Amino acid sequence: MASSSTNDDLDNVYDDYLDDILDEKCDNMFDAFIARREAKKKKKKRAYIERERELGHNQLWNDYFTEDATYPSIVFRRRFRMNKPLFMRIVDRLSQEVPYFQQRRNATGRLGLSALQKCTTAIRMMAYGCAADAVDEYLRLGESTAILCLENFTHGIIQLFGDEYLRRPTPEDLQRLLDEGESRGFPGMIGSIDCMHWEWKNCHTAWKGQYTRGSGKPTIVLEAVASHDLWIWHAFFGPPGTLNDINVLDRSPVFDDILHGRAPKVRYSVNGHQYKLPYYLTDGIYPKWTTFIQSIRLPQEPKHRMFAKMQESVRKDVERAFGVLQARFAIIKNPALMWDKEKIGKIMRAAVILHNMIVEDERGSYSLCDISQFQQVDGSRASHVDMSYSRNMPTNLTNMIGIRNEVRDNQIHDRLKADLIEHIWNKFGHTFSYDD
């Protein structure tokens, strides 16, 4: 009995010892938990910086918008990428129709940032491709606010001006494009088509395989159609895939209006033959369709050399448009830093719209095509648009297949190209030099 009593005493002592250890551990864990909570409570919030935004607005106003502004209009044009009246038109529309750009008072009665400060911030970020906080010292707004300005600015530009400045050609636009093409030796030509790639620096790892080309860096592709005055008539941006010109063409809506019967009817003659599908000038990667005319690789005959020279010079319209677009908006030239592809797409779309607005505003100062002969005497045209054609006609699958086969007809392509070679030789052959 004495031995059993001793064992029970040892068990009780051992249990008490374990209970003490567990209680101590639990107390320590609880104390550590309370300490972490207290540390989080004591953690300082983001510091508030009094930037004196009124001073930033006054400085901006005195520098550029008063009658005796510090900087003249030529400096304004270089830094804002557009003339002052056009910029003020954009600011007025945004301040009237987009709530974010309307200046309001806060709870203390103090006015917030002005529409001029917000629009200038967005334009500077697009024009210079600078970081979000690079305009803080001058315009007096923080990094997160600058990013919001850019996002709301691009969204507002698309909503207010997209339908007008990124539209399909109207019959009048199409007739002007045909006249310009005919004056340059290409009857039936309505522009040139090509693709541009925008590097996406912060592409998600899971998506890199979809957006990576041979260079090893993820890029997002822009397919565009441009005319001689650098107006971009078609912009298709953002599809994933292998991302060469052919992959994009398979998904592009560039021929949707033709296939659905919504495009205006066109007829033109080249070298005595009649055609009814307008075409684009392209580089050699595009297929031999009726709607694409490529150059001649390694031309030997004088006619072919003349055609190659003319085609390659006119086809550079879209390359010039890409160059001007990137020169105006360095944010497109530099790698995209956004994580959200939708926001990147809005930046590109807004840049194209602003580009077209600037082209319209300044078009008269650098128009190089003389189409007055077609405007004065309509009978001298070789290309005509049916202005009375209704584009609301119903379509069916049979018609779409027939039009699709006509668009991709290689025989019509070869005949049209041969006729263009003869036409250009007859029109410009007397200027040909064998040293070219």
ZAPA-78924 format. One record per residue (C-alpha): z, x, y. Coordinates in Angstrom, 2 decimals, always signed. Layout:
<recs>
[rec [Z; X; Y]]
...
</recs>
This chain:
<recs>
[rec [+0.00; +0.00; +0.00]]
[rec [+0.80; +2.86; +2.37]]
[rec [-2.62; +4.40; +1.75]]
[rec [-4.38; +1.08; +2.49]]
[rec [-2.42; +0.68; +5.72]]
[rec [-3.43; +4.18; +6.83]]
[rec [-7.12; +3.46; +6.21]]
[rec [-6.93; +0.23; +8.23]]
[rec [-5.37; +2.12; +11.14]]
[rec [-8.17; +4.70; +11.06]]
[rec [-10.82; +1.96; +11.01]]
[rec [-9.23; +0.29; +14.00]]
[rec [-9.09; +3.55; +15.93]]
[rec [-12.74; +4.25; +15.08]]
[rec [-13.81; +0.73; +16.19]]
[rec [-11.91; +1.08; +19.45]]
[rec [-13.56; +4.44; +20.04]]
[rec [-17.08; +2.97; +19.49]]
[rec [-16.27; +0.03; +21.74]]
[rec [-15.19; +2.38; +24.49]]
[rec [-18.41; +4.38; +24.18]]
[rec [-20.58; +1.22; +24.26]]
[rec [-18.68; -0.16; +27.22]]
[rec [-19.14; +3.10; +29.09]]
[rec [-22.88; +3.16; +28.33]]
[rec [-23.30; -0.45; +29.45]]
[rec [-21.36; +0.21; +32.63]]
[rec [-23.51; +3.24; +33.39]]
[rec [-26.72; +1.30; +32.79]]
[rec [-25.53; -1.55; +34.98]]
[rec [-24.51; +0.84; +37.74]]
[rec [-27.89; +2.56; +37.56]]
[rec [-29.66; -0.80; +37.77]]
[rec [-27.63; -1.80; +40.82]]
[rec [-28.30; +1.59; +42.42]]
[rec [-32.07; +1.18; +41.96]]
[rec [-31.98; -2.27; +43.52]]
[rec [-29.99; -0.99; +46.44]]
[rec [-32.44; +1.89; +46.89]]
[rec [-35.36; -0.54; +46.98]]
[rec [-33.58; -2.66; +49.56]]
[rec [-32.92; +0.39; +51.71]]
[rec [-36.56; +1.58; +51.43]]
[rec [-38.19; +1.45; +54.83]]
[rec [-41.13; -0.87; +55.44]]
[rec [-44.38; +0.29; +56.97]]
[rec [-43.72; +1.63; +60.42]]
[rec [-44.96; -0.46; +63.30]]
[rec [-47.02; +1.47; +65.83]]
[rec [-47.44; +0.09; +69.31]]
[rec [-51.08; +0.93; +69.90]]
[rec [-51.44; -0.84; +73.27]]
[rec [-54.55; -2.73; +72.20]]
[rec [-55.06; -4.08; +75.72]]
[rec [-55.59; -0.51; +76.88]]
[rec [-58.20; -0.03; +74.17]]
[rec [-60.11; -3.15; +75.27]]
[rec [-60.04; -2.12; +78.93]]
[rec [-61.24; +1.37; +78.10]]
[rec [-64.11; +0.01; +75.99]]
[rec [-65.07; -2.47; +78.70]]
[rec [-65.10; +0.16; +81.44]]
[rec [-67.04; +2.62; +79.31]]
[rec [-69.92; +0.36; +78.29]]
[rec [-69.87; -3.21; +79.63]]
[rec [-69.11; -3.19; +83.35]]
[rec [-71.86; -3.05; +85.94]]
[rec [-70.96; +0.54; +86.79]]
[rec [-70.19; +1.56; +83.20]]
[rec [-69.30; +5.17; +82.47]]
[rec [-72.08; +5.57; +79.91]]
[rec [-75.67; +4.48; +80.65]]
[rec [-77.77; +2.21; +78.48]]
[rec [-79.44; +5.09; +76.64]]
[rec [-76.05; +6.31; +75.42]]
[rec [-75.11; +2.75; +74.45]]
[rec [-78.34; +2.48; +72.44]]
[rec [-77.62; +5.70; +70.58]]
[rec [-73.99; +4.91; +69.76]]
[rec [-74.34; +1.20; +68.97]]
[rec [-77.81; +1.55; +67.37]]
[rec [-79.13; -1.35; +69.47]]
[rec [-79.63; -2.42; +73.06]]
[rec [-76.73; -3.96; +74.95]]
[rec [-78.20; -7.51; +75.28]]
[rec [-78.70; -7.70; +71.51]]
[rec [-75.16; -6.50; +70.83]]
[rec [-73.71; -9.02; +73.28]]
[rec [-75.73; -11.77; +71.62]]
[rec [-74.16; -10.85; +68.27]]
[rec [-70.66; -10.70; +69.76]]
[rec [-71.07; -14.10; +71.45]]
[rec [-72.25; -15.80; +68.25]]
[rec [-69.46; -14.28; +66.18]]
[rec [-66.75; -15.12; +68.73]]
[rec [-67.96; -18.72; +68.94]]
[rec [-68.55; -19.49; +65.26]]
[rec [-66.36; -17.12; +63.21]]
[rec [-62.59; -17.73; +63.59]]
[rec [-61.68; -14.11; +62.84]]
[rec [-63.45; -12.90; +66.00]]
[rec [-61.84; -15.47; +68.29]]
[rec [-59.11; -13.91; +70.41]]
[rec [-55.79; -15.72; +70.07]]
[rec [-52.21; -15.31; +71.22]]
[rec [-49.40; -14.51; +68.79]]
[rec [-45.95; -16.10; +68.70]]
[rec [-44.83; -14.04; +71.69]]
[rec [-47.83; -15.08; +73.77]]
[rec [-49.55; -11.70; +73.54]]
[rec [-53.33; -11.61; +73.06]]
[rec [-54.71; -10.08; +69.88]]
[rec [-57.69; -7.78; +69.51]]
[rec [-60.80; -8.84; +71.39]]
[rec [-64.14; -9.63; +69.77]]
[rec [-65.62; -6.57; +71.47]]
[rec [-63.04; -4.30; +69.84]]
[rec [-63.59; -5.81; +66.39]]
[rec [-67.40; -5.77; +66.55]]
[rec [-67.46; -2.26; +67.97]]
[rec [-65.20; -1.10; +65.14]]
[rec [-67.53; -2.55; +62.52]]
[rec [-70.66; -1.14; +64.19]]
[rec [-69.11; +2.33; +64.52]]
[rec [-68.13; +2.35; +60.86]]
[rec [-71.62; +1.28; +59.81]]
[rec [-73.44; +3.56; +62.24]]
[rec [-71.45; +6.73; +61.61]]
[rec [-70.17; +6.08; +58.09]]
[rec [-66.72; +7.17; +59.24]]
[rec [-63.32; +6.46; +57.72]]
[rec [-61.52; +3.25; +58.61]]
[rec [-58.90; +4.99; +60.77]]
[rec [-61.38; +7.18; +62.66]]
[rec [-61.66; +4.65; +65.51]]
[rec [-57.89; +4.18; +65.87]]
[rec [-57.37; +6.49; +68.84]]
[rec [-60.16; +4.89; +70.92]]
[rec [-60.23; +1.20; +69.93]]
[rec [-56.49; +0.98; +69.12]]
[rec [-56.43; -0.76; +65.74]]
[rec [-55.11; +0.33; +62.35]]
[rec [-56.91; +1.26; +59.16]]
[rec [-56.40; -2.03; +57.33]]
[rec [-57.48; -3.98; +60.41]]
[rec [-60.65; -1.87; +60.70]]
[rec [-61.55; -2.65; +57.08]]
[rec [-61.03; -6.37; +57.75]]
[rec [-63.26; -6.09; +60.82]]
[rec [-66.05; -4.58; +58.72]]
[rec [-65.74; -7.18; +55.98]]
[rec [-65.69; -10.16; +58.37]]
[rec [-68.48; -8.66; +60.50]]
[rec [-70.86; -8.24; +57.56]]
[rec [-70.03; -11.72; +56.27]]
[rec [-70.58; -13.25; +59.71]]
[rec [-73.91; -11.46; +60.22]]
[rec [-75.18; -12.78; +56.88]]
[rec [-74.01; -16.33; +57.57]]
[rec [-75.30; -16.57; +61.16]]
[rec [-78.48; -14.50; +61.11]]
[rec [-79.51; -14.15; +57.46]]
[rec [-81.77; -17.20; +57.31]]
[rec [-83.75; -16.05; +60.34]]
[rec [-83.90; -12.30; +59.89]]
[rec [-84.14; -11.97; +56.12]]
[rec [-86.58; -14.77; +55.44]]
[rec [-89.78; -15.18; +53.49]]
[rec [-92.93; -14.79; +55.58]]
[rec [-94.08; -18.03; +57.16]]
[rec [-97.83; -18.80; +57.19]]
[rec [-97.99; -17.38; +60.74]]
[rec [-96.13; -14.22; +59.66]]
[rec [-98.42; -13.89; +56.65]]
[rec [-101.55; -14.17; +58.79]]
[rec [-100.26; -11.45; +61.12]]
[rec [-99.49; -9.19; +58.14]]
[rec [-102.97; -9.76; +56.75]]
[rec [-104.53; -8.94; +60.12]]
[rec [-102.51; -5.73; +60.34]]
[rec [-103.55; -4.76; +56.82]]
[rec [-107.20; -5.45; +57.55]]
[rec [-107.12; -3.41; +60.74]]
[rec [-105.88; -0.46; +58.69]]
[rec [-108.59; -0.79; +56.06]]
[rec [-106.80; -2.93; +53.44]]
[rec [-107.83; -6.61; +53.58]]
[rec [-105.32; -8.75; +51.69]]
[rec [-102.48; -6.22; +52.00]]
[rec [-99.15; -7.65; +53.20]]
[rec [-96.88; -4.59; +52.99]]
[rec [-95.63; -1.83; +50.73]]
[rec [-92.89; -2.01; +48.11]]
[rec [-90.48; +0.61; +46.78]]
[rec [-86.84; +1.20; +45.81]]
[rec [-83.96; +3.10; +47.40]]
[rec [-80.74; +4.17; +45.66]]
[rec [-77.27; +4.09; +47.22]]
[rec [-74.68; +6.27; +45.51]]
[rec [-71.50; +4.44; +44.48]]
[rec [-68.70; +7.01; +44.62]]
[rec [-65.90; +4.70; +43.49]]
[rec [-67.77; +2.94; +40.71]]
[rec [-65.46; +1.64; +38.00]]
[rec [-65.37; +3.86; +34.93]]
[rec [-66.29; +0.96; +32.65]]
[rec [-69.42; +0.27; +34.72]]
[rec [-70.70; +3.82; +35.19]]
[rec [-73.06; +3.63; +32.24]]
[rec [-74.82; +0.62; +33.78]]
[rec [-75.40; +2.26; +37.16]]
[rec [-76.04; +5.90; +36.24]]
[rec [-79.52; +7.42; +36.38]]
[rec [-80.73; +10.89; +35.49]]
[rec [-78.73; +12.47; +38.32]]
[rec [-75.50; +11.59; +36.56]]
[rec [-74.05; +9.73; +39.55]]
[rec [-73.78; +5.93; +39.66]]
[rec [-76.11; +4.32; +42.18]]
[rec [-76.98; +0.78; +43.27]]
[rec [-80.66; +0.07; +43.82]]
[rec [-82.34; -1.71; +46.73]]
[rec [-85.87; -3.04; +46.23]]
[rec [-87.60; -3.75; +49.54]]
[rec [-90.94; -4.77; +51.00]]
[rec [-91.69; -3.45; +54.49]]
[rec [-94.54; -3.91; +56.94]]
[rec [-96.02; -1.52; +59.49]]
[rec [-93.50; -2.43; +62.20]]
[rec [-90.66; -1.53; +59.74]]
[rec [-89.58; -5.16; +59.30]]
[rec [-88.07; -5.60; +55.82]]
[rec [-89.39; -8.87; +54.36]]
[rec [-87.76; -8.68; +50.97]]
[rec [-84.48; -7.07; +49.90]]
[rec [-83.15; -7.28; +46.34]]
[rec [-79.92; -5.33; +45.87]]
[rec [-77.37; -4.73; +43.15]]
[rec [-78.74; -5.32; +39.63]]
[rec [-77.20; -3.13; +36.89]]
[rec [-79.31; -1.37; +34.29]]
[rec [-81.34; +1.80; +33.90]]
[rec [-82.33; +1.36; +37.55]]
[rec [-85.86; +2.57; +37.90]]
[rec [-88.52; +0.64; +39.79]]
[rec [-89.81; -1.13; +36.69]]
[rec [-86.40; -2.38; +35.51]]
[rec [-85.73; -3.80; +38.94]]
[rec [-89.17; -5.43; +39.10]]
[rec [-88.46; -7.36; +35.88]]
[rec [-85.47; -9.03; +37.56]]
[rec [-86.70; -9.18; +41.12]]
[rec [-87.53; -12.53; +42.77]]
[rec [-90.38; -10.95; +44.77]]
[rec [-93.01; -13.08; +43.00]]
[rec [-90.94; -16.24; +42.50]]
[rec [-92.69; -18.14; +45.30]]
[rec [-96.11; -17.30; +43.86]]
[rec [-95.11; -18.30; +40.33]]
[rec [-93.56; -21.59; +41.48]]
[rec [-96.47; -22.46; +43.78]]
[rec [-94.37; -22.23; +46.95]]
[rec [-96.25; -19.32; +48.52]]
[rec [-98.90; -20.07; +51.18]]
[rec [-102.45; -19.97; +49.89]]
[rec [-104.36; -16.83; +50.87]]
[rec [-108.02; -15.93; +50.51]]
[rec [-109.76; -12.73; +51.51]]
[rec [-112.94; -10.86; +50.75]]
[rec [-113.40; -7.18; +49.94]]
[rec [-116.83; -5.63; +49.45]]
[rec [-118.38; -9.09; +49.07]]
[rec [-115.93; -10.34; +46.42]]
[rec [-113.39; -13.13; +46.99]]
[rec [-109.70; -12.82; +46.07]]
[rec [-106.72; -15.14; +46.48]]
[rec [-103.62; -13.09; +45.66]]
[rec [-102.35; -10.70; +48.36]]
[rec [-101.12; -7.30; +47.22]]
[rec [-98.62; -4.57; +48.01]]
[rec [-99.27; -0.84; +48.19]]
[rec [-97.12; +1.10; +45.69]]
[rec [-96.59; +4.50; +44.15]]
[rec [-97.82; +5.41; +40.68]]
[rec [-94.86; +4.07; +38.66]]
[rec [-95.75; +0.42; +39.24]]
[rec [-97.94; -1.39; +36.68]]
[rec [-101.61; -2.18; +37.20]]
[rec [-101.25; -5.77; +38.35]]
[rec [-103.42; -7.74; +40.75]]
[rec [-100.60; -7.66; +43.30]]
[rec [-100.15; -3.85; +43.24]]
[rec [-102.56; -1.17; +44.45]]
[rec [-101.69; +2.44; +43.69]]
[rec [-103.22; +5.69; +44.88]]
[rec [-105.57; +7.84; +42.80]]
[rec [-104.00; +10.80; +41.09]]
[rec [-105.93; +14.07; +41.54]]
[rec [-108.97; +12.52; +43.29]]
[rec [-112.19; +14.52; +43.04]]
[rec [-114.96; +12.49; +44.68]]
[rec [-115.01; +12.11; +48.49]]
[rec [-114.61; +8.32; +48.19]]
[rec [-111.55; +8.69; +46.01]]
[rec [-110.06; +11.35; +48.23]]
[rec [-110.53; +9.14; +51.28]]
[rec [-108.95; +6.17; +49.50]]
[rec [-105.99; +8.25; +48.28]]
[rec [-105.42; +9.61; +51.78]]
[rec [-105.49; +6.14; +53.37]]
[rec [-103.40; +4.47; +50.67]]
[rec [-100.69; +7.12; +50.70]]
[rec [-100.44; +7.08; +54.48]]
[rec [-100.16; +3.29; +54.68]]
[rec [-97.78; +3.08; +51.72]]
[rec [-95.28; +5.22; +53.64]]
[rec [-94.29; +2.15; +55.67]]
[rec [-91.54; +1.30; +53.21]]
[rec [-90.40; +4.93; +53.05]]
[rec [-90.20; +4.98; +56.84]]
[rec [-88.20; +1.74; +56.76]]
[rec [-85.72; +3.29; +54.32]]
[rec [-85.44; +6.40; +56.49]]
[rec [-84.83; +4.42; +59.67]]
[rec [-82.33; +2.16; +57.88]]
[rec [-80.32; +5.16; +56.69]]
[rec [-80.59; +6.90; +60.07]]
[rec [-79.30; +3.82; +61.88]]
[rec [-76.48; +3.11; +59.46]]
[rec [-75.00; +6.26; +57.96]]
[rec [-72.68; +4.16; +55.81]]
[rec [-75.74; +3.54; +53.60]]
[rec [-76.76; +7.18; +53.60]]
[rec [-73.30; +8.37; +52.53]]
[rec [-71.79; +7.46; +49.12]]
[rec [-70.26; +3.98; +49.05]]
[rec [-66.46; +4.17; +49.08]]
[rec [-65.72; +0.49; +48.38]]
[rec [-64.43; -0.60; +44.97]]
[rec [-65.79; -4.15; +45.18]]
[rec [-69.51; -4.43; +44.46]]
[rec [-69.74; -7.74; +46.33]]
[rec [-68.48; -6.11; +49.52]]
[rec [-70.96; -3.26; +49.08]]
[rec [-73.75; -5.80; +48.71]]
[rec [-72.70; -7.53; +51.92]]
[rec [-72.78; -4.23; +53.79]]
[rec [-76.32; -3.54; +52.60]]
[rec [-77.52; -7.06; +53.35]]
[rec [-75.95; -7.03; +56.82]]
[rec [-77.51; -3.63; +57.54]]
[rec [-80.97; -4.96; +56.63]]
[rec [-80.47; -8.01; +58.85]]
[rec [-79.31; -5.87; +61.78]]
[rec [-82.27; -3.55; +61.18]]
[rec [-84.69; -6.49; +61.45]]
[rec [-82.94; -7.75; +64.59]]
[rec [-83.38; -4.34; +66.19]]
[rec [-87.04; -4.24; +65.09]]
[rec [-87.66; -7.63; +66.71]]
[rec [-85.85; -6.57; +69.88]]
[rec [-87.82; -3.32; +70.22]]
[rec [-91.07; -4.21; +68.47]]
[rec [-93.20; -4.22; +71.61]]
[rec [-92.39; -0.61; +72.40]]
[rec [-93.91; +0.92; +69.27]]
[rec [-96.49; -1.49; +67.85]]
[rec [-99.37; +0.67; +66.63]]
[rec [-101.76; -1.94; +65.18]]
[rec [-104.34; -3.62; +67.40]]
[rec [-104.96; -7.10; +66.00]]
[rec [-106.30; -8.60; +69.22]]
[rec [-109.80; -8.78; +67.72]]
[rec [-108.54; -11.19; +65.06]]
[rec [-106.55; -13.27; +67.53]]
[rec [-109.52; -13.75; +69.85]]
[rec [-112.23; -14.52; +67.32]]
[rec [-110.97; -16.19; +64.18]]
[rec [-114.32; -15.89; +62.45]]
[rec [-114.09; -12.08; +62.36]]
[rec [-111.23; -12.19; +59.88]]
[rec [-111.81; -11.34; +56.24]]
[rec [-108.30; -12.64; +55.31]]
[rec [-107.16; -16.21; +55.92]]
[rec [-104.00; -18.23; +55.26]]
[rec [-104.22; -21.95; +54.60]]
[rec [-101.85; -23.24; +57.30]]
[rec [-102.03; -26.83; +56.01]]
[rec [-100.96; -25.99; +52.46]]
[rec [-97.76; -27.75; +51.36]]
[rec [-95.24; -25.50; +49.67]]
[rec [-93.22; -28.39; +48.22]]
[rec [-95.64; -29.17; +45.44]]
[rec [-94.10; -29.67; +41.96]]
[rec [-94.83; -27.05; +39.32]]
[rec [-94.80; -27.05; +35.56]]
[rec [-94.55; -24.43; +32.85]]
[rec [-98.29; -24.39; +32.17]]
[rec [-99.11; -23.62; +35.80]]
[rec [-96.46; -20.89; +35.93]]
[rec [-97.85; -19.17; +32.83]]
[rec [-101.36; -19.32; +34.28]]
[rec [-100.26; -17.84; +37.61]]
[rec [-98.22; -15.17; +35.83]]
[rec [-101.24; -14.10; +33.79]]
[rec [-103.31; -13.97; +36.96]]
[rec [-100.72; -11.81; +38.73]]
[rec [-100.71; -9.35; +35.80]]
[rec [-104.47; -9.29; +35.22]]
[rec [-105.57; -5.65; +34.80]]
[rec [-109.28; -6.45; +35.14]]
[rec [-108.85; -8.08; +38.55]]
[rec [-106.70; -5.10; +39.57]]
[rec [-109.42; -2.60; +38.61]]
[rec [-112.15; -4.59; +40.38]]
[rec [-110.06; -5.00; +43.52]]
[rec [-109.24; -1.30; +43.61]]
[rec [-112.92; -0.37; +43.20]]
[rec [-113.86; -2.78; +46.00]]
[rec [-111.18; -1.29; +48.27]]
[rec [-112.50; +2.22; +47.60]]
[rec [-115.98; +1.14; +48.70]]
[rec [-114.66; -0.82; +51.67]]
[rec [-112.59; +2.08; +53.00]]
[rec [-115.46; +4.51; +52.51]]
[rec [-117.83; +2.24; +54.42]]
[rec [-115.31; +1.78; +57.23]]
[rec [-113.85; +5.28; +57.56]]
[rec [-116.22; +7.50; +55.61]]
[rec [-117.89; +8.85; +58.76]]
[rec [-114.56; +10.45; +59.71]]
[rec [-114.06; +12.12; +56.34]]
[rec [-113.71; +15.88; +56.30]]
[rec [-114.17; +17.88; +53.12]]
[rec [-111.25; +20.03; +54.20]]
[rec [-108.86; +17.06; +53.80]]
</recs>
